[in-house]
Amino acid sequence: MQSPDARNRLALPGLLLGGVLIGCSPIWVRLSEVGSVSTAFWRLALALIPLLLLAGRERAGGATRPKGLADIITISLPGVILGAELVAWHISLNLTSVANSTLLVNMAPVFVALFAWIALRKPPGALFALALAVTIFGVVVLKGGPTALGEGDLRGDAVAIFAAMLYAAYILMLGRARQRFATGTIMLWSTVAAALAVFPFALITEPMLIPLSLAGWAVLLGLSWISQAGGQSLIAWALAFLPATFSSLTLLLQPVIAALLAWVVLDEALTLSQALGGVIVLCGIWIARAAQMRQL
């Protein structure tokens, strides 16, 4: 069993690896044979297989179990919020440009910092505020600069911002739940809740729910087991040792990873502005890490 100091040292690498694994998800979604909301449902539903094994292993090791309705709400509510975020993002993709939707959803760290300031009375320091500004600027450059926002629709943009707020709430709730419960327990209950939240919307909005080929199922398994079960579980585990504000900012690695994978896997050219944006994002994360170390 690892010591607390060892777990603290592994928290940042675990968080970064989780961000990388989730950063693969746009490629899986692009390759999926079913629609985006149906893909989101299978992403959650199929992830229950490895999560059941993880939760069972933790229970065998004496992990705390939920006792009563309050505990169940604590570990399930993050999943409901995540399911709502996935649905809101899907709606925004149909109302505004892909560039606008993706960029605005990635503004979640702004709301994490804001919510932490208002609800937890934890104002961001000057160095972290600088890191936030640098990293968000990097994402803007990565997504094509301010001119990429010109083709959007205000309704879709508003829904995308709402999705960012939901994801911020998810990160904060996940961090709170990790103070009491093990990773597998939280991920199992929250993923069940998220799948139940997404399923009705998938039935209503999309004609095809089930892939027609083994390759289609393989894509969904990769998305659910690697990105969802693997990536989200690593993030949930790391949130027990790292502040939610810093963790949310680090997760902006996801669009950088997605751009790199689109270049390698889908042969989508990596432009100079995308490369520059990725470098700026990494610089912002490095500044955020320096700000976190100052507070220790």
C-alpha positions as CSV (number, residue, x, y, z in Angstrom):
1,M,0.0,0.0,0.0
2,Q,1.3,3.4,-1.0
3,S,2.2,6.0,1.7
4,P,0.4,9.4,1.6
5,D,3.6,11.1,0.4
6,A,3.9,8.7,-2.5
7,R,0.3,9.3,-3.5
8,N,0.8,13.0,-3.3
9,R,3.8,12.7,-5.7
10,L,1.8,10.6,-8.1
11,A,-1.3,12.8,-8.0
12,L,0.0,15.3,-10.7
13,P,1.2,12.6,-13.1
14,G,-2.1,10.8,-12.6
15,L,-4.1,13.9,-13.3
16,L,-2.0,14.7,-16.4
17,L,-2.4,11.1,-17.7
18,G,-6.2,11.3,-17.0
19,G,-6.3,14.5,-19.1
20,V,-4.4,12.8,-21.9
21,L,-6.8,9.8,-21.9
22,I,-9.8,12.1,-22.0
23,G,-8.2,14.1,-24.7
24,C,-8.4,11.0,-26.9
25,S,-12.2,11.0,-26.7
26,P,-12.9,13.4,-29.7
27,I,-11.1,10.9,-31.9
28,W,-13.3,8.0,-30.7
29,V,-16.4,10.2,-31.1
30,R,-15.4,11.1,-34.7
31,L,-14.9,7.4,-35.5
32,S,-18.2,6.3,-33.9
33,E,-20.9,4.8,-36.1
34,V,-23.7,6.2,-34.0
35,G,-24.7,9.8,-33.2
36,S,-22.9,12.0,-30.6
37,V,-25.5,11.6,-27.8
38,S,-25.8,7.8,-28.4
39,T,-22.0,7.7,-28.3
40,A,-22.1,9.5,-25.0
41,F,-24.5,7.0,-23.6
42,W,-22.4,4.0,-24.6
43,R,-19.3,5.8,-23.3
44,L,-20.9,5.8,-19.9
45,A,-22.8,2.5,-20.0
46,L,-19.9,0.3,-21.2
47,A,-17.5,2.0,-18.7
48,L,-19.6,0.3,-15.9
49,I,-17.8,-3.0,-16.7
50,P,-14.3,-2.0,-15.5
51,L,-15.8,0.4,-12.9
52,L,-17.6,-2.6,-11.3
53,L,-14.3,-4.4,-11.0
54,L,-12.6,-1.4,-9.5
55,A,-15.4,-0.7,-7.0
56,G,-15.4,-4.4,-6.0
57,R,-11.7,-4.4,-5.4
58,E,-12.0,-1.3,-3.2
59,R,-14.8,-2.9,-1.2
60,A,-12.7,-5.9,-0.6
61,G,-10.0,-3.6,0.8
62,G,-12.4,-2.0,3.3
63,A,-13.4,1.1,1.4
64,T,-16.1,3.3,2.8
65,R,-19.6,2.5,1.5
66,P,-22.5,4.9,1.1
67,K,-24.8,4.9,4.0
68,G,-28.2,6.5,3.6
69,L,-29.7,8.8,1.0
70,A,-27.3,11.7,1.7
71,D,-24.3,9.6,0.8
72,I,-25.9,8.3,-2.3
73,I,-26.7,11.8,-3.4
74,T,-23.1,12.9,-2.7
75,I,-21.6,10.3,-5.0
76,S,-24.4,10.2,-7.6
77,L,-25.0,14.0,-8.2
78,P,-21.6,14.5,-10.0
79,G,-22.8,12.0,-12.6
80,V,-26.2,13.7,-13.1
81,I,-24.3,17.0,-13.6
82,L,-21.9,15.3,-16.1
83,G,-24.8,13.8,-18.0
84,A,-26.5,17.2,-18.2
85,E,-23.2,18.7,-19.4
86,L,-22.9,16.1,-22.2
87,V,-26.5,16.9,-23.3
88,A,-25.9,20.6,-23.2
89,W,-22.7,20.3,-25.2
90,H,-24.6,18.3,-27.8
91,I,-27.3,20.9,-28.1
92,S,-24.7,23.7,-28.5
93,L,-23.0,21.8,-31.3
94,N,-26.3,21.9,-33.2
95,L,-26.9,25.6,-32.5
96,T,-23.5,27.2,-33.0
97,S,-20.2,26.4,-34.7
98,V,-18.0,23.6,-33.6
99,A,-15.2,26.1,-32.9
100,N,-17.4,28.2,-30.6
101,S,-18.9,25.2,-28.8
102,T,-15.6,23.5,-28.1
103,L,-13.8,26.8,-27.1
104,L,-16.6,27.9,-24.8
105,V,-16.9,24.5,-23.1
106,N,-13.2,24.7,-22.3
107,M,-13.8,27.8,-20.3
108,A,-14.8,25.5,-17.3
109,P,-11.7,26.4,-15.3
110,V,-12.9,30.0,-15.1
111,F,-16.1,28.9,-13.5
112,V,-14.3,26.5,-11.2
113,A,-12.2,29.4,-9.9
114,L,-15.3,31.6,-9.6
115,F,-17.4,28.9,-7.8
116,A,-14.5,28.2,-5.4
117,W,-14.2,31.9,-4.7
118,I,-17.9,32.3,-4.0
119,A,-18.9,29.1,-2.4
120,L,-15.6,28.0,-0.7
121,R,-14.2,31.5,0.0
122,K,-11.0,30.6,-1.8
123,P,-10.0,33.6,-3.9
124,P,-7.4,32.8,-6.7
125,G,-4.0,34.3,-6.1
126,A,-2.4,36.7,-8.6
127,L,-0.1,34.0,-10.0
128,F,-2.9,31.5,-10.5
129,A,-5.0,34.3,-12.1
130,L,-2.1,34.8,-14.5
131,A,-2.0,31.1,-15.2
132,L,-5.7,31.0,-15.9
133,A,-5.5,33.9,-18.4
134,V,-2.4,32.5,-20.2
135,T,-4.0,29.0,-20.5
136,I,-7.4,30.3,-21.7
137,F,-5.5,32.5,-24.2
138,G,-3.7,29.4,-25.4
139,V,-6.9,27.5,-26.0
140,V,-8.3,30.5,-28.0
141,V,-5.2,30.4,-30.2
142,L,-5.4,26.6,-30.5
143,K,-9.0,26.9,-31.7
144,G,-8.3,29.4,-34.4
145,G,-8.2,32.8,-32.6
146,P,-10.9,35.3,-31.9
147,T,-12.0,35.3,-35.6
148,A,-13.2,31.7,-35.2
149,L,-16.0,33.0,-33.0
150,G,-17.5,35.0,-35.8
151,E,-19.6,32.2,-37.2
152,G,-21.4,31.2,-34.0
153,D,-25.0,31.7,-32.8
154,L,-25.7,33.5,-29.5
155,R,-28.2,30.8,-28.4
156,G,-25.7,28.0,-29.0
157,D,-22.9,30.0,-27.4
158,A,-25.0,30.5,-24.3
159,V,-25.7,26.8,-24.1
160,A,-22.0,26.0,-24.5
161,I,-21.2,28.4,-21.6
162,F,-23.9,26.7,-19.5
163,A,-22.2,23.4,-20.3
164,A,-18.9,24.8,-19.1
165,M,-20.6,25.9,-15.8
166,L,-22.0,22.3,-15.4
167,Y,-18.5,20.8,-16.0
168,A,-17.1,23.2,-13.4
169,A,-19.8,22.1,-10.9
170,Y,-18.9,18.4,-11.7
171,I,-15.2,18.9,-10.9
172,L,-16.0,20.6,-7.6
173,M,-18.6,18.0,-6.6
174,L,-16.2,15.2,-7.5
175,G,-13.5,16.8,-5.4
176,R,-15.9,17.0,-2.4
177,A,-17.0,13.4,-2.8
178,R,-13.4,12.3,-2.9
179,Q,-12.9,13.6,0.6
180,R,-14.9,10.7,1.9
181,F,-15.2,8.0,-0.7
182,A,-12.8,5.9,-2.8
183,T,-12.4,6.5,-6.6
184,G,-14.2,3.3,-7.7
185,T,-17.2,3.9,-5.5
186,I,-17.7,7.5,-6.8
187,M,-17.1,6.6,-10.4
188,L,-19.5,3.7,-10.3
189,W,-22.4,5.5,-8.8
190,S,-21.8,8.8,-10.8
191,T,-21.5,6.9,-14.1
192,V,-24.7,5.0,-13.5
193,A,-26.4,8.3,-12.8
194,A,-24.9,10.0,-15.9
195,A,-25.9,7.1,-18.2
196,L,-29.5,7.3,-16.9
197,A,-29.5,11.0,-17.5
198,V,-28.2,10.7,-21.1
199,F,-30.2,7.7,-22.2
200,P,-33.7,9.3,-22.7
201,F,-32.1,12.1,-24.7
202,A,-30.3,9.6,-27.0
203,L,-33.6,7.8,-27.6
204,I,-35.5,11.0,-28.4
205,T,-32.9,12.8,-30.6
206,E,-31.1,10.1,-32.6
207,P,-32.5,7.3,-34.9
208,M,-29.7,4.8,-34.4
209,L,-28.6,3.8,-30.9
210,I,-26.7,0.6,-31.7
211,P,-23.5,0.2,-33.8
212,L,-23.8,-2.1,-36.8
213,S,-20.3,-3.6,-36.9
214,L,-17.6,-5.0,-34.6
215,A,-15.4,-2.0,-35.5
216,G,-18.2,0.3,-34.2
217,W,-18.3,-1.5,-30.9
218,A,-14.5,-1.5,-30.7
219,V,-14.6,2.3,-31.0
220,L,-17.2,2.6,-28.2
221,L,-15.2,0.2,-26.0
222,G,-12.0,2.3,-26.5
223,L,-14.0,5.5,-25.6
224,S,-15.6,4.0,-22.6
225,W,-12.7,2.0,-21.1
226,I,-9.8,4.2,-22.0
227,S,-11.2,7.7,-21.9
228,Q,-14.1,7.4,-19.5
229,A,-13.2,4.7,-17.0
230,G,-9.5,5.2,-17.2
231,G,-9.3,9.0,-17.7
232,Q,-12.1,10.1,-15.4
233,S,-11.1,7.6,-12.7
234,L,-7.5,9.0,-12.7
235,I,-8.9,12.6,-12.4
236,A,-11.2,11.6,-9.6
237,W,-8.4,9.9,-7.8
238,A,-6.1,12.9,-8.1
239,L,-8.7,15.3,-6.8
240,A,-8.2,13.9,-3.4
241,F,-4.7,15.4,-3.4
242,L,-4.9,18.4,-5.7
243,P,-7.0,21.6,-5.6
244,A,-10.0,21.5,-8.0
245,T,-9.0,24.9,-9.4
246,F,-5.5,23.6,-10.4
247,S,-6.9,20.3,-11.6
248,S,-9.5,21.9,-13.9
249,L,-6.8,24.1,-15.5
250,T,-4.6,21.1,-16.1
251,L,-7.4,19.4,-17.9
252,L,-7.1,22.0,-20.7
253,L,-4.4,19.6,-22.0
254,Q,-7.4,17.8,-23.6
255,P,-7.8,20.0,-26.7
256,V,-4.0,19.9,-27.2
257,I,-4.0,16.1,-27.1
258,A,-7.1,16.1,-29.4
259,A,-5.3,18.3,-32.0
260,L,-2.2,16.1,-31.9
261,L,-4.2,12.9,-32.3
262,A,-6.3,14.4,-35.1
263,W,-3.0,15.1,-36.9
264,V,-1.7,11.6,-36.4
265,V,-4.8,9.5,-36.6
266,L,-7.2,11.5,-38.9
267,D,-4.5,13.2,-41.0
268,E,-5.8,16.6,-40.1
269,A,-3.1,19.1,-40.6
270,L,-1.6,20.7,-37.5
271,T,-1.4,24.4,-38.1
272,L,1.2,26.8,-36.8
273,S,-1.5,28.5,-34.6
274,Q,-2.5,25.2,-33.1
275,A,1.1,24.3,-32.3
276,L,1.6,27.8,-30.8
277,G,-1.7,27.5,-28.8
278,G,-0.6,24.1,-27.4
279,V,2.7,25.6,-26.2
280,I,0.9,28.5,-24.6
281,V,-1.4,26.1,-22.8
282,L,1.5,24.2,-21.4
283,C,3.1,27.4,-20.2
284,G,-0.1,28.4,-18.4
285,I,-0.2,25.0,-16.7
286,W,3.4,25.3,-15.7
287,I,2.6,28.8,-14.1
288,A,-0.4,27.2,-12.3
289,R,1.8,24.5,-10.9
290,A,4.2,27.2,-9.6
291,A,1.3,29.0,-8.0
292,Q,0.1,25.8,-6.3
293,M,3.6,25.1,-5.0
294,R,3.7,28.5,-3.4
295,Q,0.6,27.7,-1.4
296,L,2.1,24.4,0.0
